[in-house]
Amino acid sequence: MRILLVEDDAILADGIARALRAESFAVDVATNGEDGAHLGATERYDAAVLDLGLPKKDGVTVLREWRAEGRDLPVLILTARDGWSEKVAGFKAGADDYLTKPFRVEEVIMRLRALVRRAAGHAGALITCGGLAFDAQLGRFELDGLPLKLTALEWRVLSALMLRKEVVMDRADLIERVYEGDADVDSNSVEVIIGRLRKKIGATMIETVRGRGYRVTAGSA
């Protein structure tokens, strides 16, 4: 999962980004509204965390621009403003959820997971495919009832595929959802990660659809 964090408080942004990365998320950080608006309009993200009180362009304006451009990524607003009118403005602009500062970063993580899960069409937290189970709210995988240990990159690829199980994801889409914007990506990086995952969950669980991409499927198991 790849998250866009738009927050001008450097200490807060660093703390949120570190916490998200510790949970295997990829995170791009923008410190003003103009940069955040550009990234949200040109890159692919699973969700965005957006402050309202931003320099250069405020968060409500950024969000309105994204929605006007057809960007439907889930957006969690963070703000020090706790008035009802501010919340209404955020939701009218297209926000999906709202947190008022101060907050616990653990709550940011849980709310983001819920937003991403629901955006992918899953009402419940548990997603299963054959013997593979993904608790999308806790971010945990199990295989045949046992915990599955994954690297951060493996987790990002497998969670992207599980959220869209039985749906083919092309290589470019996976790269965009797995790597941060400044990452140096090898041409065969996704193939290498898919290969490692197949060794851990079984060769038939991830299907290569020639000329299209990959999908998680229980059909061949």
C-alpha positions in Angstrom: 0.0 0.0 0.0 1.3 3.4 -0.9 0.2 6.5 1.1 0.5 10.2 0.3 1.1 12.3 3.4 0.6 16.0 3.1 1.6 17.7 6.3 3.7 20.9 6.9 4.7 20.1 10.5 8.1 18.3 9.9 8.2 16.6 13.2 4.6 15.3 12.9 5.1 14.3 9.3 8.3 12.4 10.2 6.6 10.6 13.0 3.6 9.5 11.0 5.8 8.4 8.0 8.0 6.3 10.3 5.1 4.7 11.9 3.5 3.9 8.5 6.7 2.5 7.1 7.1 0.3 10.2 3.8 -1.2 9.3 5.1 -1.9 5.7 3.4 1.0 4.0 5.2 3.0 1.3 4.9 6.7 2.0 5.5 9.9 0.0 5.6 13.2 2.0 4.7 16.6 0.8 5.1 19.6 3.1 2.9 22.2 1.3 -0.4 22.2 -0.6 1.0 22.8 -4.0 3.3 19.8 -3.9 0.6 17.6 -2.3 -1.9 18.6 -5.0 0.6 17.7 -7.7 1.6 14.4 -6.3 -2.1 13.4 -5.7 -3.0 14.3 -9.3 0.0 12.6 -11.0 0.8 9.5 -8.9 -1.1 6.5 -7.8 -1.9 6.1 -4.1 -4.0 3.8 -2.1 -5.0 6.7 0.2 -3.9 10.2 1.3 -3.5 11.8 4.7 -4.1 15.5 4.3 -3.7 18.4 6.7 -6.0 21.4 6.2 -3.8 24.2 7.4 -1.1 24.0 4.7 1.1 26.7 3.2 0.8 27.7 -0.5 -2.6 25.9 -0.9 -4.9 24.8 1.9 -6.1 21.3 2.3 -9.7 21.9 1.4 -8.6 23.4 -1.9 -6.3 20.5 -2.6 -9.0 18.0 -2.0 -11.5 19.9 -4.2 -9.0 19.9 -7.0 -8.4 16.2 -6.7 -12.2 15.4 -6.8 -12.8 17.8 -9.7 -10.1 15.9 -11.6 -11.7 12.6 -10.9 -9.2 11.4 -8.3 -11.1 9.1 -6.1 -8.4 8.0 -3.6 -9.6 7.8 0.0 -8.6 10.9 2.0 -8.2 11.1 5.7 -8.0 14.7 6.9 -5.8 15.7 9.8 -6.3 19.1 11.4 -6.0 21.2 14.5 -9.3 22.8 13.7 -12.0 21.1 15.8 -15.0 23.3 14.8 -18.0 21.6 13.2 -17.9 24.1 10.2 -14.3 22.9 9.4 -15.4 19.3 9.5 -18.4 20.1 7.2 -16.1 21.9 4.8 -13.7 18.9 4.7 -16.5 16.4 4.0 -18.1 18.6 1.4 -14.8 18.8 -0.4 -14.7 15.0 -0.6 -13.0 13.8 2.6 -13.7 10.2 3.6 -12.6 10.4 7.3 -11.4 13.1 9.8 -9.0 13.2 12.8 -8.5 16.2 15.0 -5.0 16.9 16.5 -3.7 15.7 18.8 -4.2 12.0 17.9 -2.5 8.7 18.3 -0.6 7.6 15.2 -2.0 4.1 15.7 -5.4 5.5 15.0 -4.2 7.0 11.8 -2.9 3.6 10.7 -6.2 1.8 11.6 -8.3 4.4 9.9 -6.2 4.2 6.7 -6.4 0.5 6.6 -10.2 0.7 6.9 -10.4 3.3 4.1 -8.2 1.3 1.8 -10.1 -1.9 2.5 -13.5 -0.3 1.9 -12.3 1.4 -1.3 -11.3 -2.0 -2.6 -14.9 -3.2 -2.0 -14.4 -5.3 1.2 -16.9 -4.7 4.0 -15.2 -7.1 6.3 -11.6 -7.1 7.5 -10.8 -10.8 6.6 -10.0 -11.6 3.0 -9.4 -15.2 2.1 -8.2 -17.0 -1.0 -7.7 -20.7 -0.6 -5.5 -21.3 2.5 -4.3 -17.7 2.4 -5.9 -15.2 4.8 -5.3 -11.4 5.0 -6.7 -9.4 8.0 -6.8 -6.1 6.2 -7.6 -4.2 9.4 -4.6 -5.5 11.4 -2.3 -6.0 8.3 -1.6 -9.6 9.1 -1.3 -12.6 6.8 -1.8 -16.3 7.6 -1.2 -19.4 5.5 -3.2 -22.5 6.5 -3.8 -20.9 9.9 -0.1 -20.0 10.6 1.4 -16.5 10.6 3.1 -15.6 7.4 6.4 -13.7 7.7 6.9 -11.2 4.9 9.3 -8.4 4.0 7.9 -4.9 3.6 8.0 -5.2 -0.2 6.5 -8.7 -0.2 3.7 -7.4 2.1 2.9 -4.5 -0.2 2.7 -6.7 -3.3 0.6 -9.4 -1.6 -1.7 -7.0 0.1 -2.3 -5.2 -3.2 -3.1 -8.5 -4.9 -5.3 -9.8 -2.0 -7.4 -6.6 -1.9 -8.1 -7.3 -5.6 -8.2 -11.1 -5.4 -9.1 -12.8 -8.7 -8.5 -9.5 -10.5 -5.4 -9.1 -12.7 -3.1 -6.3 -11.7 -0.5 -5.1 -14.3 3.1 -4.7 -13.5 3.1 -0.9 -13.7 0.2 -0.7 -11.2 2.0 -3.0 -8.8 5.2 -0.9 -9.0 3.2 2.3 -8.3 1.5 0.8 -5.3 4.7 -0.7 -3.9 7.5 1.8 -4.2 7.9 5.3 -2.9 8.4 8.1 -5.4 12.2 8.4 -5.0 12.9 4.7 -5.0 15.4 3.3 -7.6 13.3 0.5 -9.1 14.9 -2.3 -11.1 13.2 -3.4 -14.3 12.5 -6.9 -12.9 11.8 -5.9 -9.3 8.1 -7.1 -9.3 9.0 -10.4 -10.9 11.6 -11.0 -8.2 9.1 -10.2 -5.4 6.5 -12.4 -7.0 9.1 -15.2 -7.2 9.8 -14.9 -3.5 6.1 -14.9 -2.6 5.5 -18.0 -4.6 8.2 -19.8 -2.5 6.3 -18.8 0.7 2.7 -19.3 -0.3 2.9 -21.8 -3.1 3.6 -21.6 -6.8 0.0 -21.7 -7.9 -1.4 -19.1 -5.7 -0.2 -16.2 -7.8 -1.0 -16.6 -11.4 0.9 -14.9 -14.3 -1.6 -13.7 -16.9 0.5 -13.4 -20.0 0.6 -9.9 -21.4 -1.6 -8.5 -18.6 0.0 -9.1 -15.1 -0.6 -11.1 -12.0 -3.5 -12.1 -9.8 -4.1 -14.0 -6.6 -6.3 -17.0 -7.2 -7.4 -20.2 -5.5 -8.6 -21.6 -8.9 -5.4 -23.6 -9.5 -4.6 -24.6 -6.0 
